[in-house]
Amino acid sequence: MSSAVEQIERATEVRPAPRWVAPVFAVLALFTLPWIGYLALTLPRHAVAVHYRAAWVGFDLGLVAMLALTAVCAYRGHRQVVPAASATATMLLVDAWFDVVTTPAGPDLLLSLVLAALVELPLAAVCVWIARHGDRMVERRLRQLAVRARLAGDRAAAAERTAGTARRRLARLRTPLR
């Protein structure tokens, strides 16, 4: 059975993002790497834009970096998960937009629409949720830390009272009997 202090510490441990965020974003970052490889191999070498392939691959590498940063911040319980999640949401929205608007009509456009609707936009919504609730989680954590500090102060005061009582009893035992 765990002590009361351990139970209080577990009860007051709050992270700025739910525990599932770190592993999910880490997996997403890892799964995006093969997609970048696919793009590097299949995007046309020549397009109206100069360095078209480099632009897409570079953008997706930046997206991977933001997914990974969000994962790391969430895993560490760091409040910087709020701006990381905000930036990740922004990049996901930009990615969805440019995937759809730069893809010519046909099966590739359908794939871009499906990915935007089923992956990028929902994930951006999750990132926005993380960003909006991260500050609340930090505030809650601060309140819980204040409670923990107050309880620790109460325990210290109780220990001091107990020590004072023990010293008085010891002093009575040391005094000669009359």
C-alpha positions, 0 to 999 in steps of 0.5 A: 500500500502506498503512503498518503504522500505518494497518493497525493503526488499521484493525484496532483500530477497533471500534464499540460496534455493528455498522456496519449498525445506524446505517443500518438504524435511520435507515431505520426511523425514516424509515419510521415517520414515514408510519405516524404520519401514517396513524395521525393520519388514521385513528385514531378521534377519539373513544374511551374514552380522552381524547386517544387519537389524540394518545397514539398519535401522541405515543408513535410520535414518541417511538419515532422519536426513540429509533430515531434516537438509536440510529442516531446513537449507533451511527453515531458509535461512541458507547457511549451506544448501549447505553442508547439501544438498551435504551430503544428495545427497551422502547418497541418492546415497549410498542408491540407490547403496546398495539397488540395489546391495544387493537385490537378483534377483526377485520382490524385485530387481525390486522394488529397481531399480524402487525406485532408478530410480524414487526417490533416484537418482532424489532427489540426483540430486535436492540436487546437484542442491541445493548445486551448486546454494546455493553459488550463492544465497548467493552472490546475497543476499550479492549484494542485501544487499549492494544495500539496505545499499546504499539506506538506506545511501541515505535516511539518507543523504536526511533526513539530508538535509531535517532537515538542510533545516527545521532548516534554515527556522526555524532560519529565522522565529526566526530572528527579522524582519528588 
